[in-house]
Amino acid sequence: MPLLSITVHQDIWPACQEDLTEALPAIRQMLCEKLAVGQEFASLTITPVFGLPDQIKVNGDLRVLGKESRGPEVLQDVAEALQTLLSKAASSHASVRITTMNPATYMAKR
């Protein structure tokens, strides 16, 4: 259940909108393979935002359910792969954060 929210500074959004949108299927595939989850459970969004000019322009915030098979090494691998894909698609350095959620306290209604 990877939930990925990508924010892109509005200054670079027009130049990278198409490439980032086209990269979403590959990003979803990578996340689902590395996290061992079906694509039907993934949710990826992109939002243009306003921010300070000296901040990183592309940010990926990923939330995943904690599992024993998703230890620090796996999440580090996911973070590096995601950062590479986002940076390439946006032609701008991307920042990635991953939050692991507790399955015992997580609730979702689909």
PyMOL commands that place a pseudoatom at each C-alpha (Angstrom):
pseudoatom trace, name=CA, resn=MET, resi=1, chain=A, elem=C, hetatm=0, pos=[0.000, 0.000, 0.000]
pseudoatom trace, name=CA, resn=PRO, resi=2, chain=A, elem=C, hetatm=0, pos=[2.401, 2.659, -1.120]
pseudoatom trace, name=CA, resn=LEU, resi=3, chain=A, elem=C, hetatm=0, pos=[0.911, 6.152, -0.985]
pseudoatom trace, name=CA, resn=LEU, resi=4, chain=A, elem=C, hetatm=0, pos=[3.133, 8.585, -2.855]
pseudoatom trace, name=CA, resn=SER, resi=5, chain=A, elem=C, hetatm=0, pos=[2.519, 12.328, -2.856]
pseudoatom trace, name=CA, resn=ILE, resi=6, chain=A, elem=C, hetatm=0, pos=[4.795, 14.251, -5.197]
pseudoatom trace, name=CA, resn=THR, resi=7, chain=A, elem=C, hetatm=0, pos=[4.989, 18.011, -4.897]
pseudoatom trace, name=CA, resn=VAL, resi=8, chain=A, elem=C, hetatm=0, pos=[6.589, 20.130, -7.588]
pseudoatom trace, name=CA, resn=HIS, resi=9, chain=A, elem=C, hetatm=0, pos=[7.390, 23.825, -7.246]
pseudoatom trace, name=CA, resn=GLN, resi=10, chain=A, elem=C, hetatm=0, pos=[5.207, 25.844, -9.606]
pseudoatom trace, name=CA, resn=ASP, resi=11, chain=A, elem=C, hetatm=0, pos=[8.296, 27.474, -11.173]
pseudoatom trace, name=CA, resn=ILE, resi=12, chain=A, elem=C, hetatm=0, pos=[9.387, 24.187, -12.769]
pseudoatom trace, name=CA, resn=TRP, resi=13, chain=A, elem=C, hetatm=0, pos=[5.955, 22.532, -13.099]
pseudoatom trace, name=CA, resn=PRO, resi=14, chain=A, elem=C, hetatm=0, pos=[5.253, 23.625, -16.700]
pseudoatom trace, name=CA, resn=ALA, resi=15, chain=A, elem=C, hetatm=0, pos=[8.603, 22.253, -17.897]
pseudoatom trace, name=CA, resn=CYS, resi=16, chain=A, elem=C, hetatm=0, pos=[8.316, 18.858, -16.175]
pseudoatom trace, name=CA, resn=GLN, resi=17, chain=A, elem=C, hetatm=0, pos=[4.565, 18.179, -16.003]
pseudoatom trace, name=CA, resn=GLU, resi=18, chain=A, elem=C, hetatm=0, pos=[4.466, 15.882, -19.022]
pseudoatom trace, name=CA, resn=ASP, resi=19, chain=A, elem=C, hetatm=0, pos=[7.612, 13.916, -18.161]
pseudoatom trace, name=CA, resn=LEU, resi=20, chain=A, elem=C, hetatm=0, pos=[6.587, 13.429, -14.524]
pseudoatom trace, name=CA, resn=THR, resi=21, chain=A, elem=C, hetatm=0, pos=[3.099, 12.323, -15.505]
pseudoatom trace, name=CA, resn=GLU, resi=22, chain=A, elem=C, hetatm=0, pos=[4.526, 9.864, -18.030]
pseudoatom trace, name=CA, resn=ALA, resi=23, chain=A, elem=C, hetatm=0, pos=[6.903, 8.495, -15.366]
pseudoatom trace, name=CA, resn=LEU, resi=24, chain=A, elem=C, hetatm=0, pos=[4.086, 7.559, -12.963]
pseudoatom trace, name=CA, resn=PRO, resi=25, chain=A, elem=C, hetatm=0, pos=[3.508, 4.007, -14.310]
pseudoatom trace, name=CA, resn=ALA, resi=26, chain=A, elem=C, hetatm=0, pos=[7.224, 3.158, -14.024]
pseudoatom trace, name=CA, resn=ILE, resi=27, chain=A, elem=C, hetatm=0, pos=[7.363, 4.668, -10.539]
pseudoatom trace, name=CA, resn=ARG, resi=28, chain=A, elem=C, hetatm=0, pos=[4.320, 2.655, -9.460]
pseudoatom trace, name=CA, resn=GLN, resi=29, chain=A, elem=C, hetatm=0, pos=[5.796, -0.526, -10.886]
pseudoatom trace, name=CA, resn=MET, resi=30, chain=A, elem=C, hetatm=0, pos=[9.091, 0.023, -9.066]
pseudoatom trace, name=CA, resn=LEU, resi=31, chain=A, elem=C, hetatm=0, pos=[7.361, 0.747, -5.755]
pseudoatom trace, name=CA, resn=CYS, resi=32, chain=A, elem=C, hetatm=0, pos=[5.085, -2.275, -5.997]
pseudoatom trace, name=CA, resn=GLU, resi=33, chain=A, elem=C, hetatm=0, pos=[7.911, -4.617, -6.954]
pseudoatom trace, name=CA, resn=LYS, resi=34, chain=A, elem=C, hetatm=0, pos=[10.297, -3.431, -4.233]
pseudoatom trace, name=CA, resn=LEU, resi=35, chain=A, elem=C, hetatm=0, pos=[7.564, -3.333, -1.571]
pseudoatom trace, name=CA, resn=ALA, resi=36, chain=A, elem=C, hetatm=0, pos=[5.897, -6.593, -2.728]
pseudoatom trace, name=CA, resn=VAL, resi=37, chain=A, elem=C, hetatm=0, pos=[2.403, -5.175, -3.084]
pseudoatom trace, name=CA, resn=GLY, resi=38, chain=A, elem=C, hetatm=0, pos=[-0.179, -5.260, -5.877]
pseudoatom trace, name=CA, resn=GLN, resi=39, chain=A, elem=C, hetatm=0, pos=[-0.517, -2.206, -8.095]
pseudoatom trace, name=CA, resn=GLU, resi=40, chain=A, elem=C, hetatm=0, pos=[-4.190, -1.912, -7.188]
pseudoatom trace, name=CA, resn=PHE, resi=41, chain=A, elem=C, hetatm=0, pos=[-3.116, -0.839, -3.679]
pseudoatom trace, name=CA, resn=ALA, resi=42, chain=A, elem=C, hetatm=0, pos=[-0.821, 1.978, -4.841]
pseudoatom trace, name=CA, resn=SER, resi=43, chain=A, elem=C, hetatm=0, pos=[-1.852, 5.608, -4.957]
pseudoatom trace, name=CA, resn=LEU, resi=44, chain=A, elem=C, hetatm=0, pos=[0.352, 8.213, -6.643]
pseudoatom trace, name=CA, resn=THR, resi=45, chain=A, elem=C, hetatm=0, pos=[-0.433, 11.916, -6.902]
pseudoatom trace, name=CA, resn=ILE, resi=46, chain=A, elem=C, hetatm=0, pos=[1.370, 14.992, -8.190]
pseudoatom trace, name=CA, resn=THR, resi=47, chain=A, elem=C, hetatm=0, pos=[0.583, 18.471, -6.905]
pseudoatom trace, name=CA, resn=PRO, resi=48, chain=A, elem=C, hetatm=0, pos=[2.119, 21.735, -8.096]
pseudoatom trace, name=CA, resn=VAL, resi=49, chain=A, elem=C, hetatm=0, pos=[2.899, 23.947, -5.105]
pseudoatom trace, name=CA, resn=PHE, resi=50, chain=A, elem=C, hetatm=0, pos=[4.182, 27.379, -4.188]
pseudoatom trace, name=CA, resn=GLY, resi=51, chain=A, elem=C, hetatm=0, pos=[7.250, 27.489, -1.976]
pseudoatom trace, name=CA, resn=LEU, resi=52, chain=A, elem=C, hetatm=0, pos=[10.377, 29.394, -1.125]
pseudoatom trace, name=CA, resn=PRO, resi=53, chain=A, elem=C, hetatm=0, pos=[12.804, 29.794, -4.036]
pseudoatom trace, name=CA, resn=ASP, resi=54, chain=A, elem=C, hetatm=0, pos=[15.744, 28.238, -2.156]
pseudoatom trace, name=CA, resn=GLN, resi=55, chain=A, elem=C, hetatm=0, pos=[13.951, 24.963, -1.351]
pseudoatom trace, name=CA, resn=ILE, resi=56, chain=A, elem=C, hetatm=0, pos=[14.249, 21.702, -3.267]
pseudoatom trace, name=CA, resn=LYS, resi=57, chain=A, elem=C, hetatm=0, pos=[11.724, 21.917, -6.106]
pseudoatom trace, name=CA, resn=VAL, resi=58, chain=A, elem=C, hetatm=0, pos=[10.600, 18.255, -6.212]
pseudoatom trace, name=CA, resn=ASN, resi=59, chain=A, elem=C, hetatm=0, pos=[9.602, 16.250, -3.143]
pseudoatom trace, name=CA, resn=GLY, resi=60, chain=A, elem=C, hetatm=0, pos=[8.325, 12.699, -2.859]
pseudoatom trace, name=CA, resn=ASP, resi=61, chain=A, elem=C, hetatm=0, pos=[6.570, 11.778, 0.376]
pseudoatom trace, name=CA, resn=LEU, resi=62, chain=A, elem=C, hetatm=0, pos=[5.948, 8.048, 0.541]
pseudoatom trace, name=CA, resn=ARG, resi=63, chain=A, elem=C, hetatm=0, pos=[3.845, 6.311, 3.180]
pseudoatom trace, name=CA, resn=VAL, resi=64, chain=A, elem=C, hetatm=0, pos=[3.966, 2.534, 3.503]
pseudoatom trace, name=CA, resn=LEU, resi=65, chain=A, elem=C, hetatm=0, pos=[2.572, 0.034, 5.962]
pseudoatom trace, name=CA, resn=GLY, resi=66, chain=A, elem=C, hetatm=0, pos=[5.252, -1.407, 8.187]
pseudoatom trace, name=CA, resn=LYS, resi=67, chain=A, elem=C, hetatm=0, pos=[6.147, -5.045, 7.623]
pseudoatom trace, name=CA, resn=GLU, resi=68, chain=A, elem=C, hetatm=0, pos=[9.054, -7.166, 8.731]
pseudoatom trace, name=CA, resn=SER, resi=69, chain=A, elem=C, hetatm=0, pos=[10.069, -7.551, 5.068]
pseudoatom trace, name=CA, resn=ARG, resi=70, chain=A, elem=C, hetatm=0, pos=[10.304, -3.743, 4.707]
pseudoatom trace, name=CA, resn=GLY, resi=71, chain=A, elem=C, hetatm=0, pos=[13.314, -3.092, 6.883]
pseudoatom trace, name=CA, resn=PRO, resi=72, chain=A, elem=C, hetatm=0, pos=[15.734, -0.168, 6.641]
pseudoatom trace, name=CA, resn=GLU, resi=73, chain=A, elem=C, hetatm=0, pos=[17.701, -1.714, 3.766]
pseudoatom trace, name=CA, resn=VAL, resi=74, chain=A, elem=C, hetatm=0, pos=[14.583, -2.178, 1.629]
pseudoatom trace, name=CA, resn=LEU, resi=75, chain=A, elem=C, hetatm=0, pos=[13.321, 1.326, 2.380]
pseudoatom trace, name=CA, resn=GLN, resi=76, chain=A, elem=C, hetatm=0, pos=[16.753, 2.830, 1.624]
pseudoatom trace, name=CA, resn=ASP, resi=77, chain=A, elem=C, hetatm=0, pos=[16.726, 1.018, -1.737]
pseudoatom trace, name=CA, resn=VAL, resi=78, chain=A, elem=C, hetatm=0, pos=[13.213, 2.310, -2.453]
pseudoatom trace, name=CA, resn=ALA, resi=79, chain=A, elem=C, hetatm=0, pos=[14.214, 5.868, -1.477]
pseudoatom trace, name=CA, resn=GLU, resi=80, chain=A, elem=C, hetatm=0, pos=[17.254, 5.829, -3.765]
pseudoatom trace, name=CA, resn=ALA, resi=81, chain=A, elem=C, hetatm=0, pos=[15.315, 4.397, -6.715]
pseudoatom trace, name=CA, resn=LEU, resi=82, chain=A, elem=C, hetatm=0, pos=[12.461, 6.865, -6.203]
pseudoatom trace, name=CA, resn=GLN, resi=83, chain=A, elem=C, hetatm=0, pos=[14.847, 9.802, -5.933]
pseudoatom trace, name=CA, resn=THR, resi=84, chain=A, elem=C, hetatm=0, pos=[16.548, 8.759, -9.175]
pseudoatom trace, name=CA, resn=LEU, resi=85, chain=A, elem=C, hetatm=0, pos=[13.258, 8.386, -11.069]
pseudoatom trace, name=CA, resn=LEU, resi=86, chain=A, elem=C, hetatm=0, pos=[11.806, 11.671, -9.807]
pseudoatom trace, name=CA, resn=SER, resi=87, chain=A, elem=C, hetatm=0, pos=[15.015, 13.634, -10.412]
pseudoatom trace, name=CA, resn=LYS, resi=88, chain=A, elem=C, hetatm=0, pos=[15.304, 12.292, -13.952]
pseudoatom trace, name=CA, resn=ALA, resi=89, chain=A, elem=C, hetatm=0, pos=[11.660, 12.931, -14.845]
pseudoatom trace, name=CA, resn=ALA, resi=90, chain=A, elem=C, hetatm=0, pos=[11.686, 16.462, -13.396]
pseudoatom trace, name=CA, resn=SER, resi=91, chain=A, elem=C, hetatm=0, pos=[15.208, 17.352, -14.558]
pseudoatom trace, name=CA, resn=SER, resi=92, chain=A, elem=C, hetatm=0, pos=[15.694, 18.645, -11.022]
pseudoatom trace, name=CA, resn=HIS, resi=93, chain=A, elem=C, hetatm=0, pos=[17.094, 17.172, -7.818]
pseudoatom trace, name=CA, resn=ALA, resi=94, chain=A, elem=C, hetatm=0, pos=[14.339, 15.459, -5.824]
pseudoatom trace, name=CA, resn=SER, resi=95, chain=A, elem=C, hetatm=0, pos=[14.030, 14.923, -2.095]
pseudoatom trace, name=CA, resn=VAL, resi=96, chain=A, elem=C, hetatm=0, pos=[12.384, 11.731, -0.798]
pseudoatom trace, name=CA, resn=ARG, resi=97, chain=A, elem=C, hetatm=0, pos=[10.897, 10.980, 2.611]
pseudoatom trace, name=CA, resn=ILE, resi=98, chain=A, elem=C, hetatm=0, pos=[9.436, 7.659, 3.675]
pseudoatom trace, name=CA, resn=THR, resi=99, chain=A, elem=C, hetatm=0, pos=[7.075, 7.197, 6.607]
pseudoatom trace, name=CA, resn=THR, resi=100, chain=A, elem=C, hetatm=0, pos=[6.268, 3.717, 7.861]
pseudoatom trace, name=CA, resn=MET, resi=101, chain=A, elem=C, hetatm=0, pos=[2.771, 3.410, 9.280]
pseudoatom trace, name=CA, resn=ASN, resi=102, chain=A, elem=C, hetatm=0, pos=[1.733, 0.965, 11.981]
pseudoatom trace, name=CA, resn=PRO, resi=103, chain=A, elem=C, hetatm=0, pos=[-0.645, -1.644, 10.484]
pseudoatom trace, name=CA, resn=ALA, resi=104, chain=A, elem=C, hetatm=0, pos=[-2.343, -2.086, 13.872]
pseudoatom trace, name=CA, resn=THR, resi=105, chain=A, elem=C, hetatm=0, pos=[-3.438, 1.556, 13.964]
pseudoatom trace, name=CA, resn=TYR, resi=106, chain=A, elem=C, hetatm=0, pos=[-3.909, 2.259, 10.251]
pseudoatom trace, name=CA, resn=MET, resi=107, chain=A, elem=C, hetatm=0, pos=[-7.460, 2.405, 8.908]
pseudoatom trace, name=CA, resn=ALA, resi=108, chain=A, elem=C, hetatm=0, pos=[-8.545, 2.692, 5.293]
pseudoatom trace, name=CA, resn=LYS, resi=109, chain=A, elem=C, hetatm=0, pos=[-11.935, 2.557, 3.664]
pseudoatom trace, name=CA, resn=ARG, resi=110, chain=A, elem=C, hetatm=0, pos=[-11.894, 1.991, -0.098]
for i in range(1, 110): cmd.bond("trace and resi %d" % i, "trace and resi %d" % (i + 1))
show_as sticks, trace
zoom trace
